[in-house]
């Protein structure tokens, strides 16, 4: 990670990766998703803001979990919802 990143991104030492390539909330409601993000606080994998339900950002706001990584194959970045900052890994 870069030297000058927000405190939330800097706090991530070990990445949590998606266990399954599905949005756990969309599965419950039989909805669809576009892209997936994995919460770095609790490890839940949810859909991105391009998806109809935007579960990942809702989870971040409700649970207070600020950082996600992309669960998309080949993408290697983290996003902090609080500071709206991205870092590659």
C-alpha positions in Angstrom: 0.0 0.0 0.0 1.0 3.6 -0.5 2.6 5.5 2.4 0.0 8.2 2.6 -3.4 6.4 2.8 -6.2 7.0 5.2 -6.1 5.4 8.6 -8.7 2.8 7.7 -6.8 1.5 4.7 -3.5 1.7 6.7 -5.0 -0.5 9.4 -5.6 -3.4 7.1 -2.8 -5.9 7.6 -4.3 -9.2 6.4 -6.9 -9.3 3.6 -10.1 -11.2 3.9 -11.1 -12.7 0.5 -14.5 -13.8 -0.7 -15.5 -17.4 0.4 -18.1 -17.7 -2.4 -18.6 -15.5 -5.4 -22.1 -14.4 -4.5 -23.8 -11.5 -2.8 -25.0 -13.0 0.5 -27.9 -10.5 0.7 -29.0 -10.8 -2.9 -29.1 -14.6 -2.5 -31.6 -14.2 0.3 -33.9 -12.0 -1.8 -33.4 -13.7 -5.2 -31.9 -10.5 -6.5 -29.0 -10.0 -9.0 -25.7 -8.2 -8.6 -23.1 -6.6 -10.9 -19.8 -6.8 -9.0 -18.8 -8.0 -5.5 -16.9 -6.4 -2.6 -15.6 -8.2 0.5 -15.8 -6.3 3.9 -12.4 -6.2 5.6 -13.9 -6.0 9.0 -16.2 -9.1 9.0 -15.5 -10.8 5.7 -19.0 -10.7 4.3 -19.2 -10.4 0.5 -21.9 -8.1 -0.9 -22.8 -6.3 -4.2 -21.3 -3.0 -5.3 -22.9 0.4 -6.0 -23.4 -0.5 -9.6 -25.8 -3.3 -8.4 -29.5 -2.6 -7.9 -29.4 -3.2 -4.1 -25.9 -1.7 -3.3 -25.5 -4.0 -0.3 -21.8 -3.4 0.3 -22.2 0.4 0.9 -25.3 -0.2 2.9 -23.4 -2.7 5.1 -20.5 -0.2 5.5 -22.9 2.6 6.6 -25.0 0.4 9.0 -22.3 -1.7 10.5 -19.6 1.0 10.5 -17.2 -1.2 8.6 -15.2 1.2 6.4 -13.0 -0.9 4.1 -13.8 -3.4 1.3 -11.7 -5.1 -1.3 -12.9 -6.0 -4.8 -13.9 -9.6 -5.0 -13.6 -9.5 -8.8 -11.0 -11.8 -10.4 -7.9 -9.8 -11.4 -8.8 -6.7 -9.4 -6.4 -5.9 -6.5 -7.7 -2.8 -4.7 -9.2 -1.7 -1.4 -11.8 1.1 -0.9 -12.5 3.1 2.2 -16.1 4.3 2.3 -15.4 6.9 5.1 -12.6 8.7 3.3 -13.6 7.8 -0.2 -10.0 6.6 -0.9 -8.6 3.7 -2.9 -5.4 1.8 -2.6 -3.9 -1.0 -4.6 -2.4 -4.1 -3.1 
